[in-house]
Structures are given as C-alpha cells and as structure tokens.
Amino acid sequence: MKFGVRKPSLKRSISARTTGRAKRAVKKALIPGYGKKGMGWITNPKKAAYNKVYHKTSIGVGDILKKLFK
C-alpha cells in the first residue's frame, strides 16, 4: 500500500485522457451498469476496498497543485 505522494507518470496520464477515455465511452454505451457509482463494490469488493483506502492515504502532484492554486 502506498502512503504519501504518488510518483507522476506522463505516459499513463496521456493514456488515461485519450485511449482510456474512448474505451470507457464505448463500454458505457454498451454495458448498462458500467461507470455507475458503487458498481465496483458489486463486481469486485476486495479491489474497491483497496482503492478506497489507497485514494485516502496517498496524494498526487495534481492534488497538491489544486490546493496551491485554489
């Protein structure tokens, strides 16, 4: 489990904004429950619990910049 500041990855950031975005749009159009709030707890509760703790205990560079320039 990661605690503290996450190391930024430019490659992953670009991928999430381009390829990942297109794939999510297609899945959302085809699968009725995809992307709805709380669906992770139904499909994979162990992973959902891990992700919830991870996002509460770690912070990214973007989060720091948002707080500085609020």
Summary of the structure (lengths in Angstrom):
residues: 70
radius of gyration: 14.7
end to end distance: 28.8
largest distance: 39.5
contacts: 132
relative contact order: 0.18
helix: 66%
strand: 6%
